[in-house]
Amino acid sequence: MPKVTYIEFDGTERHVELPAGWSLMQGATLNGVDGIEGECGGSCGCATCHVYVDEAFLDKLEPPSETEEEMLECTAAPREANSRLSCQIKADPRIDGIVVRLPETQT
């Protein structure tokens, strides 16, 4: 199972193994990671699962869809070049070891 490291805004690291196909948002919410809300349940409709992806993994991800790009314009925390919505990142072997940082706020 792919491993994900979530780094909360206060620096707390949470290491979670996710079944292939799960989104990083699902992994966070089901494992009590603070800082990801996922109000829309993962349908790319709220931007409350915003994360900053470690630069080493950006090229391993599928590019953001047009809908995700639009939602990233609505994030509460500043959008950066490595901003993604964690509901749109699916766990698979290519991203084993991915590190994501959580913003100070989602709302």
C-alpha positions in Angstrom: 0.0 0.0 0.0 1.3 3.5 -0.8 2.6 5.5 2.1 1.6 9.1 2.5 3.1 11.6 4.9 0.8 14.5 5.9 2.5 17.4 7.6 0.0 19.4 9.5 0.4 23.2 9.8 1.9 22.9 13.3 4.6 20.5 12.0 3.0 17.3 13.2 3.7 14.5 10.8 1.2 11.7 10.2 2.2 8.6 8.3 -0.6 6.7 6.7 -0.7 3.7 4.3 -3.6 3.9 1.8 -5.1 1.2 -0.3 -4.6 1.8 -4.0 -7.3 4.0 -5.5 -8.1 5.9 -2.3 -7.7 9.6 -2.5 -5.3 11.4 -0.2 -8.4 13.2 1.2 -10.0 9.9 2.2 -6.9 8.8 3.8 -6.6 12.0 5.9 -10.2 12.1 7.0 -10.5 8.4 7.9 -7.2 8.6 9.8 -7.9 11.7 11.9 -5.4 14.0 10.1 -6.2 17.6 11.2 -6.4 20.2 8.5 -8.3 18.4 5.7 -12.0 18.9 5.8 -13.3 17.6 2.5 -16.8 19.2 2.9 -17.9 18.0 -0.5 -17.0 14.4 0.1 -14.3 14.3 -2.6 -16.3 15.6 -5.6 -13.9 18.5 -6.3 -16.6 21.0 -5.3 -15.3 22.8 -2.2 -11.5 23.3 -2.0 -11.4 22.3 1.7 -8.8 19.5 1.0 -6.1 21.8 -0.3 -2.6 20.6 0.1 0.9 21.5 -0.9 2.6 18.6 -2.7 6.3 18.0 -2.1 8.1 19.1 -5.3 9.7 15.7 -5.8 6.2 14.2 -6.5 4.6 16.8 -8.7 5.8 15.1 -11.9 4.4 11.8 -10.7 0.8 13.1 -10.5 -1.7 13.4 -13.2 -2.1 17.1 -14.1 -5.1 18.9 -12.5 -8.3 18.9 -14.4 -10.0 22.1 -15.5 -12.4 21.7 -12.5 -9.6 21.3 -10.1 -7.8 24.3 -11.5 -11.0 26.4 -11.0 -11.4 25.1 -7.4 -7.8 25.9 -6.6 -8.7 29.6 -7.3 -11.1 29.3 -4.3 -8.7 28.1 -1.6 -8.7 29.9 1.8 -4.9 29.6 2.0 -2.7 31.1 -0.7 -2.4 29.0 -3.9 1.2 28.0 -4.7 2.7 26.2 -7.8 2.5 22.9 -5.9 -1.1 23.4 -4.7 -3.5 20.5 -5.3 -6.8 19.2 -4.0 -6.2 16.0 -2.1 -9.5 14.5 -3.2 -8.0 14.4 -6.8 -4.8 12.6 -5.9 -5.3 8.8 -5.9 -2.9 6.5 -4.1 -0.9 4.2 -6.4 2.6 2.8 -6.3 4.0 5.7 -8.3 3.4 8.1 -5.4 4.5 5.8 -2.6 6.2 8.0 -0.1 4.5 11.2 -1.1 4.7 14.1 1.3 1.9 16.8 1.5 1.8 19.8 3.7 -1.4 21.2 5.0 -2.2 24.9 4.9 -3.0 26.9 8.0 -6.7 27.0 7.2 -9.2 25.5 4.7 -12.1 27.8 5.3 
